[in-house]
């Protein structure tokens, strides 16, 4: 393939060549035309010739029939358009020559070299990093590659240094729990200084309308070296997130507004945010905030005390025992939140003194962990003994492709008094097979297959599931699992001991 960057184009030479050989090209054209004409290859000429013969024959016939011609004009010979077309060709070539003389045929290298010279002068005078980025863009325009900054897993910080404790935080600027985690992160930075490096990763949840835009705006600020300052602005003003305010806060921080506005308006950082989101999903992140301390996971807005032993162990060269969440700290002075059970099925005694309402997602691995571990112990010790009633409400996350239909399938099974049987099968057998698997589960449970299929295919319970999401969001649910024990929120797949402590306290009150 021809590539202009590989060819040194001299437009003056081209014009000279064009002027010199234009007459030669013209006469070659005439010669070829005549040769073709003599060999009767030109179809149009043959048609004209045939037309002339027909006209002569018709004229003779008319003369014999009427004794004379109606006109003394001889029959017209077929038109020969050769010279007309040749004149057109010559005119086109001549005009083209005149036009090309006014155009700048300099090569792409010649133009970009001038741009680079200009940029290099600015760089030497101002020393601005952004000018260097402009130079990179120009160079990439020569190579045909799109501009791309060096990728780093460390948004807002320098590259990790050997021996440091690396804390990755997957967060959402619209998430209230993420806002609650900000003081903890600041305390970690203040306590450990350069021994700890915090890496912020964007994980905007689908039901937070402003989260995506806020993440992109923060990344735009990072281009100008103000990520953490802008990060603080977003969390300090979490209730006022909007595109207009993103620009106001950027101006307050003294950012280059032309660059910032262009970045935000063109969604230049959407790919970076999407990359962070994908990475989080691959690591099993299902809610925010989620932290990884040298690979060890901590879920939720954990206090400083939850991070300290892990960080101290890492600094001391001790490897964490397992990549599991640290033992959570039970909520202190919890504020009960009124959460409706709606009309969802209940397990246990309806009159039990403690109510547990879980907002969950059948495709969420942490929800599966809670189901397998803590929930089974809760049922054995408290539900089956009449002390706790359990209610499951749906909160399918938008990036889990099978979660919505899985939730609907449980509701459809409930029409045939098999809600929790389907619920258990979904967690125990998985949802990766999608609708086909859900229908097979229905068959395994002995449900009326046709009734179940019609229910699932029609989306009968779609609105019901969406209402659960709405209620959960209103109650402060930002990720799954989210469990309310008499209105006290417990976020994440916490161990049985956390729930035991809260349940016993509620039973004693």
N, C-alpha and C positions, 0 to 999 in steps of 0.2 A: 504494500500500500504506500502511496506517495504521501510524504509528510513534509509540510512546508518548512518545518524547522530544520530539515536536513538539506535544504537547497538555498544557496546564496543567490538571490534573485537580483539581477542588475537591470533595472527598467530601462536605462538609456540604451544598453545593448539591445534589448528587446525591440525598442522603437526603431533603431537603425536597421535591424534585421527585417522588421515589418515593412519599412519604406522601400528597402532594396528589393525584396522578393515579391512585393505586391503585384507588379506587372507580370512577373514570371508566373505567379499563381493564376492570374487572370487568363493568360494565354494558354496555360496548361488546361484550364477549364474549357476554353473554346475548342482546343484540339480534341479533348476527350469527348466533348459533346458531338462534334462532327463525326468522329469515328463511330460513335454509337448510332448516329443518325444514318450513316452510310450502310451500316449493318442491319438497319431497320430494327434496332432493339428498343428504341424509345416508343413506348406504346401510344403515347399521346400523338406523336407525329404520324404513326400509322393510321390512327383514327381520323386525323385531319385529312390524310391522303385519301382514305377510303370515302370520306365524306365528299371530297372533290369529285371523285369518279361518279358517285351517285348523283350529284348535282348535274353533271354533264349528261348522264344517261336520261335523267328526267327531263332536261331541257330538250333533247332530241325527240323524245317521245311526245312532248307537248307540241313541238313543231310539226311532227307528222300528223298529229290528231287535228290540229287547228289550222295547219297550213302556214302559220307564222308564229313568231314569238309575240307574246304580250308586251315584251320589253326588248329594246335593242341592246340592253346591257348584257355583256358576256357573263356567264355564271361566275360567282365569286370563288376564288381559290381559297383553300383552307388557310386559316391564319397561321402564321409562323411567329410564335411568341418568344423565340429564342432571344432576340435582341432586347425585347422588353425585360425579360428576366435577367439577362446579362447586365443591363443598365442598373437594375435594382441591386444586384450583387455588388457591382462596382461602387454604387452609392453607399451601401451599408458598410463595406470595407473602409471606404474613405472616411465616413463619419466616425466609425469605430476608432480609427487612427487618431482623429482629432480629439476624441474624448479621452483616450488613454493618455494622451500627452498632458492632460490636466489632472490625472489621478496620481496619487502617491503609491507607487508600487514597491515601496521599500519592504524588505522582509520583516517578518515578525521579530527576528533577532535584532534588527536595527532599531525598531521601535522600542522594544523592551529594554535594550541597552540604554537608551536615553532615559527611560523610566527609572532604571536601576541607578544610573548616575545621579539623577535627581534625588532619589531616596537615600543613596549613600551620603550625599551632601547633608541632607537633613539629619541623618543618623549621627554623623560626625559632629554636627552642631548642637543637637538636642539630646542625643543619647536615649531616646525614648524607645522602650521595648515594642510599643505598638507600631513604630515605624519599621522596625525589623520584621514584624509580622507582615506588613505591607510588602516588604521586599520578597519575603517568602512566597506571598501570593503571586507576585510578578513572575518569579522563577518558575512556579508551578504552572503558570499560564503558558510558559514555553514548553514544558514537558507534557502538558496536557492533563496533569493530575490536579485534583481539587485540593484546596487548602485544608490542612489538617494539622492541628497542634499535636505535639508529642503527647501520647496518651499516658495518663497516670492514674493509678488507682487511688490517689490521694488528693481528693478535691479540697482545695483551700489550704493545703499544707505542702511543704517540700517533700521530696521523695523519702521514703523510710530509710532510716540509718540503722546499720547493724547494731544490735544490742538494745534497741529501744523496744518498749512495749507498744504495740500497735493496737489501737482501739478503733474499729470500724463501727460507725453509727449509721444505720439505715433509718431515715427519718422523713417526716412529712410536715411541712411548714403550717399546715392547717390543723394538725392533730394536737389536741390539748394536752395529751400525755407526753408528746414530744416536747412541748413547751415546758412542761413540768420537769423534764430531764435536763434542761439547759443549765440550771444552777449546779446540778450534780457534775456535769461535764466541766464547768468552770472550776469547781472545787478540785476535781482531778488534775486539771492543768496547773492550778495554783500550788497544789500539794507536791506534785511530782516534777514539775518543770519540764526540762528537756529529756527526762527519762521516759516520758510518755508522749506519744504522737496520736492525735485524734484525726481520723479520716471521716469526713462527712459524705454519706452516700444518699442520693435522692431516691425516695420510695413513695411517690405521691399515690394515695389511695384513690380508686376510681370514683368514690362517692363524695370526695372533697373537690368541689368545683374549682377552687382557686389554687389547689396544691400544685398542679402542673405548671401553671404560669409563674407561681412564686419560685419554684425550683429553677425554671429557666432564667428568671430575673437574677437569682443569686449567682448562677453560673455566668451570666453576662457581667455581673459585678466582679467576679473572680478574674475575668480578663484584664481588669484594671487594678488587680491586686487588693481588692476590698471585699473578699468573700466573707470573712468572719464578721466584719463590721455590718455588712448587709444582712448576713444571717441573723445577727442580733436585732436589727431593725424589724425584720419579718416576724420574729417571735414576740418582740415587744408590742407589736401592733397586729397581733394575730386576728383580732376581730374586725380589722379594716382592710383585709387583703383585696386588692383590685389592681388592674393594669394601670389605672391612673395614679394610684398611690405608689406603685413600684417605681414610677418615674419621679414622683415627688421625693421619695426617700433616697433615690440615687442622686438627685440634685443636692439634697441636704448633706450627703457625704462628699460632695465635690467631684463627682465623676464626670467624665467627658460625656455630655448628654447626647451629642450627635451619635457617637458610637454606641452608647447604651440603648438609646431609642431604636436605632437600626437593628441592634441585636435582638431586642425584645419583640419588636413589631414583625420581624421576619422569622421568628421562632428558630433562631440560629442554634440554640442549645437543646433543641428537642431530642436530637440523637444521643447526646450525652446523658440526659435524664432517662431516656429509654434504656440505655446501656446499664445504668445503675440499677434500674428496676429489674431488668432481666437477670443481672448478677444476683440480686437479692432473692429472686424467685428460685434460682438455682441453688442457693445456699439454704433454702427452706424458710425464708422470711415470709410471714403471712400477716403480720401486723406491725405497727410502729409504736414506740421506737424499739428496735432490736439492735443489740450491741454484740460485737465479737471482740473479745479481749485476747489477743494472740490466738484467735481461732475458737475460743471458748464462748459459747452463746449465753447472753443474758437478755431476757425478754421483758419488756415493759419499762416504765419509769422507775427503775430501781434506785434506792438511796445510795449515797457514797459508801456506806458500810458494806453493801453487796459487792462493790468493785474492789475495795481495798485489799482483802485477802488474796484475790486473784492477781492483782497487780503486784503486790508484795512478793508473792510466790514467783511470778515471772521475772521480776528484777533480781530475785535471789537465785535464779537459775533453776527453779523447780518447775517442772512441767505440770500442768493441770491434770487431775486424775482422769477426767473424761470431758469430752466436749458437750456437756450438759449444762442447763441453767443452774446457777448457784442457788443455794437454799434461800428462798425469798423471805423477806421480812413481812410479817403479818401487818395488815393495815393498822395504822395508829390513828386513834380518834376518828373512825370511819363515819362518813356521812351517808346515811341510808338514802337510796334513790328509789322512788316509786316506779316500779316496772310492772306493766300489765302482763298477765298470763295469756291475754287474748282468749281464744277458744281452742288453744292447742292442747293435745292430749296430756294427761297427767299420769305419772307413775307414783304409786304410794297412796297413803291415806290423805283424802281431801282435807281433813281437819288437822293435819300435822302442823305443829307450831312453827316449823322452819320451812320456808319455800326457797328452792333453788331453781333459778331460771337461767338456762344456758343459751346464749346466742352462738351458733356454731355453723360450720361449713363442712360438708361431707368430703370435700376434696382437700381440706387443710390437714397437713401432717401433724400439726400440734393438736388439732381437735381429735385426731385419731389417737394420739398419745394420751390425751386426757381421758378419752373414752376407755382405753385399755387399762390404764393405771388407776388414777384417782377416782374416777366415776364408779368403777366397779366396787371399790372399797367403800365409797359413800353409800352406795346402794345396799351393800351387805350390812353395814353397821347402823345406818340411819333410816334408809328408805324402807327396807323390809321390816324394821322394828316399829314403824309408824311415827318416827320422829321428824322425818323430812319427806316432803313431796317434791318431785322433780318434774320440771317442764322444759321441753326442748323447743326453742324457737330458731328459725332459719335466718342465717346471715351469709348467704353465698357471696364470696368476693368476686369482683368482676373479671379478674384474670384467671379464675378457675373455670374452664370451659364447660365442665360437666356438673358443676355444683348446683346450678339453678334447677336443671331437670332431675337431679338426684333428690333435691328437696321436694319437688313436685311429685315424684314417684312415691315418697313416703306418705304424702298427703292423700294420693290416690289409693294407696293401700289402706289408709285410715277409713276410707269409705266402706271398706269390707272388714273393719275392726282388726286390722293388722298393722297399725301404724308403727308401733315399736318393734314388731318383728322385722318389718322392712328397714326401719332405722338401724337396727343392730346388724342386719345383713349388709347394708351399705357401708358401714364402718369396717366390718370384718372381712368382706369380700372385695371391697374397693369399688371405685366408680370410673376407672379408666376406660372401661368398655362402652360407656355412654348408654344411650337409650336401649340398645340391643341387650346389654347386660341387665338393665333395670327390668325389662320385660321377662327376661329369664328368671330373675329373682322372684318376680310375681308368680311365675309358673311353679317355682320350687316351693313357694309358700302355699300353693293350692288355691290361689285367687281365681276368680272368674276372669279369664284372660281377655276376653273381648271387652268387658267393662273396664278393666284396668287400662288396656291399650287406648280405648276411646278417651278416657280421662287424661292420660299422659299426652297423647298426640294433640289434643284440643287446647292444651295449656289452661285447663280449668282452674288450677290453683296458682297461676302466675301472679295474679294480683294479691293473693294471700301471702305469698313469699315476699313480695315487694313491701307489703304492709309491715311484715316482721322487720325488714331492713330499716324502714322508716322509724319504727318504734325503738329499735336498737340504737340507731344514730341519735335520736332524741335523748336517749338515756346515757349517751356518752361512749357507746361502743365504737371503737376505731379499728379493731382487729379481732381475730378469732383464735382460740375460744375466749369469750367474755362471759363470766359467770357471776350472777347476782345471788348472794346468800342473804335473804331477808333485806334485799336492797343494797347490800354491801358488795361493791364491785371487786372481783378478783380477775385480773387480766392474765392471759397466757395459760399454758399447760402447767400449772403449779402442782406440786406434789400433794398427796393426801393430807399431810401434816398441816398445811396451811388452811385447808378447808376444815379440818378437824378442830383446829383452834377457834375458828370463827363460829362454827356450828355449836360447839360446847359453850361458848360465851353467850350465844343467842338462846340456847336452852336454859342457861342459868339466869337469864335476865327476866 
